Structure formats: structure tokens, C-alpha cells
């Protein structure tokens, strides 16, 4: 039987990383050795103190329903962390705790956007941005990010994309998939545009703790911007808690009330035990955060230097996150062709740059959240693939 779906389902995209992971697992089941550089997930285990806090919570009765917007002490801890790290002045009432960061994107689009609205998002960028804008019925407006500018926003091009229908702008710094970082001057110009044209900004700051140089700046800290900025953050990347599914948003005005209502209508609440683990993550020892960041820093240097030593490939040095975004136009292959070749023939799972938007053509995304031994193996295989192409 073929089930008839609502037409809006045709507007919903996907995340290619999980599709490639399935293909890679199928190849492994047939005996092929695959180096996994496709999924954006730390290879480290969750720190032991966080695991123990979660286990203790389960054993001590944190197994029931809780507030839809999150436990009060966790929301207070989130507020303290964000205000201290970003220079903002959010109140705990403006925080909603969600099962992962994606629900923040989902709920924001549903709460704010409708047919006739426009939302600007980075291209290449996290694929769920465009997918959810489209699903909401609004018009997605991609803003191309270019290697020549370190994959930062071109402010003049951004100005050309803004209309009287612009309702939302999405920024992501440090960025997935490029590792690019918006500078303070970029944020100041974006803030001026947001205030002048009266639109909101969703600032995806999930990689804020994975910055290798300089200081992370949040647009919410600029004058007049906290009241029009949604900060998206979470625990997955910073604390290696991807499978725990724990994220949060900080919302301006009365938006938190609407997001809480969407929580009530969808998942009721985020797991109580997981939230107790999150509280320990924020308030407990932070030495593992620095340890993870230092390891990623070393791996970044290894993979970028290795890629730049391969004929036909060049790669700018990412300033944050844990992704390399090499330019592979010199291979003569499209992004999809080269990604498929690496996976099927050479056992390296990466993502075509076009998985993140049309402006990603000519690039691959390689996650270096893997061991140095595996990164070296991947580099050897990529070099062999390029050599076999005659380069």
C-alpha cells in the first residue's frame, strides 16, 4: 500500500551525513574497511562525571515528566553560562531546553515563518536550515559563502537579499561545514541591518567552544540585538553528548512561551535524567572541554596540511568546529562524483559540498572528529585516489 502524504512533506529535506553513514555501514558489512569522516560527531566518550550524573538521576527517580521548558536549575545554569560567556543578560524564563539542537530550529521556523515570508540562510550551511524554512511555507533565500573571504558573509550581498518580506536571518559561527568564523565587524554590520530592517536573527552557536583562535563573539551581545536574537546551543559538540539529545534556545520577548507550547504539543518535555546530566556538564569540571578542543586543534592541523599536500586539492584553515572543507575542483570531478569515488573505491566516507547547498559545489566536507591514525589513513587513501586520476 502506498500511503498518501501531505504535500508539505515534499518540501522537507534531509541530512546527507546519515545517508552516507548507511552506505558506509553497508560497505563495511561486505568486508570493506571505511574511515568515517562523514558524521559531525566527536569520537570521544562523554566525560565520566556527566555519565555518572545521568545514571544517578535514573536511580534516584528522575524518570517522570517535568516542565516543558526544562528544569529550573538547568535553565538557570544555562543562563549563567551564556551570560558569562557571551556578555548577554538573558533571564532563565527565556530559556527552553530541547531534545537536541534541531528542535530549536524546527520550532523557531514554525513559530515565526509562514507563506509570504522570507528567511536568509548561509550556503553552504547546515542543510536543516533551508529544509525547515521551506517546510514552514516561507521562501528560503540562500546567501553564498565563498572561500575567498574565509567563508564569511559578504555584507553587500546580504544587503541585496533583504526585502520587506525578510523575517529571519540565520548565522552560524563557527560554521558547519566550512569552519568559518564571523568577525566582530561582520556581526556589527549584520546587527545594523537587522535593526534597520526589523528582522530576527537565529544565531547557531553550537560550536562556540570549538574555536581555535581569537574569541567567540555573539551577535546577541551587541546593542539592541538581545531583543531580536535567538541563540541556539547545546551539549552534543562541547561535551561529546550527541546521543544524549540535549540542546537549548534563548529567546527574545515572548517567543519562549510559544516555543514551550510547541514542546507541549510535540515531545512534552526533555528527559529529566538527561537534563540532570546536562546540569553536571555545565556546573562540573571543564577540563575535558579544553582537552577535546586541543585534540581537535591538532587534528585540524594534521588533516588540512595533509590535504594541501595532495595535487588537485587545496584547503583553507578552518578557525572553528571540526570540519575541513577542501576545494577539489582540481580533480576534475564534481563534489558528488569525488565523494562517491572516495567511499566506494577507496573507503573514505565524506560528504559532497552540495549536501550543504548549491554553493558547496567543488568542495567536500570531512569531519576530523576522528583519531589521528584514521585521519592519516584517510589522507593516504585520498592521495591514492587523486594519483589514480592521473594528477
N, C-alpha and C positions, 0 to 999 in steps of 0.2 A: 504493500500500500504506500502510495506517495502522499505525504501529509501536505496540505496546502498551507503555506506560511504567509504571514502578514507581509505586505510589500515592503515595509520598513526594514525587514531582515536583509533585503538586498543591498541596503545602504551600510551594512555592518561589515567592517573589515576584520583582519586577524593580526596575529603577531607571528611573523615568519620563523622566528627563532624556535618555536615549539614544533613547527612543521619540519624544519631541518633536523631537529633533535630526533624526531620519529624516524626519519630516513636514515640518520646515522645509526640509531639503535638497530634498525633492520639490517643494515650492512654488518654491524657487529655480530648479530645473530647468525650471519652466514660466515663468520670467521674473519672478517676484515678488521684490522686494527685502526681505530679512528681517534684522532686528537680533537677534543671538543673545545672549540673556540666560538661556538655559536650562541650559547645562552649567557646572559648577563647575570651571573651568579657567583659570589665568592666561593672558592673551593675550600675555605676554612670551615671548621665546625663552629657552631655557636659557642661563645665563651661559657665555661663550666658554671660560673656563678649565675648566669642567666638561665641555663638549663635547670639548675637546682631550684631556682626561684619558681620556675614553671611547674616542676614536679611537686614541690612543696605546696603550691597553690592547689593543685589537683587533690593532694592528700588531705588538705585542710578545708575542703568544702567549697572552693571557688569553681563550682560546676553548675551554677544556676544562671538564670537571666540576670542582666544588670542594666544600668542606664543605657539607653540607645546611643547617647552621645559619648559614652565612655565613663570609666570610673573617675570620680572627682580627684583622687590623689594623683592619678596618672595625668589627667588633664592639667592639673596644677604643675606637675613636674615638666610637662611639655612646654607650658607657658614660660616657666623659669628658664628652661634650656634655650628656647627660641629667643626670648627677650635678651638673655645674656649673650648669646652667640651672634645675633643679628642686629641688636641695637633697637629693637622694637618695643612696643608697650601693649601687647595683647593681654587680654583677660582670659581666664580659664573658661568663661562662658562662651568664648569664641572658638573653642577647640572642639572638633568632633573626631573621635577615634574610630577607625575603619579597619575592616579585614584586608589589609594591604593598601598600597597607594592608588591602585587603579580605581577603586570605588570613588575616591575624591574626584578624579577626572570625570567619571561617569555621572556622578550626582551633580557636579557643577554644570556640566553641559545640559542635563535635563532640567535643572532649576533655572538656568539663565537664558538658554537659546531656544528659538523657535523659527518657523519658516519666515523668511524675510530678513533675518539677522545674518550677520557675517562674523566669522571668527578667524583671526590670523594665527598661523602656527608655523614653526620652523620646518624647513625642508632642505636637507634630510633631518628628520626628527623622529621621536618615538611614535610608532605607527598608530597607537591608540588615540592620539590627539585628533588626527584627521578622521579616523573611523567614527569617533563619538560625536564630533561636530556634525558629520554627515548624518549620523543616526538621529540626532536631535531634530533634524529638518532644516537646520541652518546651512549656510553656504561656507564650505571650507576655503580659506584663502591662504595658499602656501607662500611663505617668504623664503626665497632661496638663500642658503648659507654657502659661502664659497671659500675654497681653500686659500685663495689669495689674501683673504682678510682673517685667516685663522679661524674660519667658520663662525665669525661673529656676525651680528646683524649689520646690514647696510642700512643706515638710518634714512638715507634719502629714498631708498627703495621701499622701506617701511612706510614712509610718508605717502608714497604713491599708492599704497594698498589700502589706506584708511579712507573710509567713506562715512556718510551719515548713518549707515547701517552697521558699522563696526561696533560690536557689543563686547568682544573679548579678544585679548591678545595672550598667547601662551609663550612663555620664555622658559628655558631650561639651561641652567648654568651651575656647575659643569654639565656638559651636554652628552646625551646619548643620541647618535652613535659617534660623534666626532671628537669628543673630549674637549671641545672648545669652551671658552670661558668669556662671558661678557664682562667688560671692564667697567669701572665706576662711571666713567664718562658716557659709556653706552647706556647704562641704566638711567643716568640723569636725563639724557635726551629722550629715552623711552617714557620716563615719568612725565616729562613736559608734554609729550604728545597725548598720553593717557588723560591727563588733567584737562588739556585744551579741548580734546575731542570727546571727553566724558565716556571712556570705556574702562572696563575692569581688566586686570592682569592676573592670570594664573601663573605663579612662579613655582616651577617644579624644581625643588632644591634637594632632591633625594640623594644627590652625590656631593652635597656641600662639605662633608667631612673627608672627601677624597679629592683634595686639592693639593697639588704638588709644589706650587709656588705662589707667592702672594697671599692675600687674604680674601676670604669669601665675602662678597657684598650682596645684600638682599635689597631689592627694589622697595620692599615694604618699609625700610628704614628711612627712605627719602621723604622730605616734607610733602604732606598731602597724599602719600601713597598707601599708608596702612589702611585707610578707609576705602581703598579701591583695589587692594591686593589680596589674593588667596594664596597662601603658602601651602604647598604640598610637600610633605616629608614623610619619613618612615624609618623603620628599623632594619629592613632587608639588607641594604648595602653596607651600612655602617657597622652593624653588629653581626653580619652573616646569619640573618634570620629570615631568609627568603621563604622557607616552608612554614614558618610560624604565621604568616599573613597578618602583619600588623603595620598600619600606617595611620596618618592623621592629616587633617587640614586645619588651618587657622583662617577664619572667615571674617570679612568686614560686615559692619552693620548687623542686620537681622538675618543674614544669609545662613548662619549656623542653625537657626531654627528650622529653616526649610531643608537643609541637609539632614538634620536629625529626623525630620518627618520622612524623608526618603529612606533613611536607615530603618525606621519603624516598618515601612512598607516593603522592605526587601529582606534584610538579614536579621532584623530585631535588634541585635547588638553584636559586638565583637567578643570573642571568647574571653571569659573572665580570667582564666588561668594564664592565657597568653598575655593579657594586659598586665598581670602581676609580674610576668617575666619582663615585659617592656619597662615597667617601673624600675626593676632592678637594673636593667640596661642603662637607663638614664641616670640613675642616682648612685649606682655602684662604681667599682673601679673602671677607669677608662684606658688602662694601659693597653688592652687588646686593640682598641681603635687605632692607636698610634702604631702598634705592631703591624696590623693589617695594611695601613696606609704605607708604611715603609716598605713592606713586601711588594705592594702593587707598584710603588715608585721604581724599585729595582727591576721588576718585570717589564714595566713600561720602557725603560731604557734598553733592556735586552731586545725586546721584540721590534721596537722602532729602529734601532741601529741595525738589527738583522735584516729587516725589510729593505732598508735603504742600501744595503749591500747587494741586493738582488737586481739584476738587469731588468729593466722594464717596469720596475716598481719604485715608487717614492712615497714617503710618509712623513707628514708634519708631526712634530712632537705634541701630543695631547697634554693639556695643562691639568686635566682632572678626569674623574670617572675611571673606568678600567677598560677602555676600548681604544684600539688603534684603527685608523680609518685610512688605509693606504690607497693611493692612486694607482690603478692597474691599467690605465689606458695604453701604456707602453707594451702590454702583452698582445694587443690586437684583439682581445676578447671583450665582450660585454661583461658587465658585472655578473649577470646571471650565468653566462657561459663559463666564466672563470670559477665562480663559486661551485657550480655543478661539477666541473672538471676536478677541482681540488678534492671534493668529497668523494666522488665516485671512483676516481682513478688513483688518488694519492692519499686518501684517508685523513683529510683535514676538513673539519666542519666549520665553515664560516658563513657569513650572510652577505648576499649581494647588497650593494649600497642602495639599490632601488627598492629594497624591502622597507626603506625609511623615507621614500619619496622619490619623485622623478629626478630631483637634483642630485640624488645619490648615484646616478649612472657614472660608471668609470671608477667606482670605489668598492671596497669590501669593508665589512666590519668584522674585526677579530677581537674577541674578548680575551684579555690577558689575565683573567682571573683563573689561572691555572698554574701548575708548577713550572719552575724554570726548566726542568728536564723535558716536560711536554712542549713548552714553547720552543726549545731548541729543536726538538723532533719536528715540530710543525714547520719551522723555518727551513730545515733541511729538505723537507718534502716540497715546500713551495718553491725553493730554489731548483729542485729537480724538475718540477712541473714546467717552470719557465725555461729551463735548459732544453727540455724535450720539445718545447715550442720553437726552438731554434734561435733563442735570444742569447 
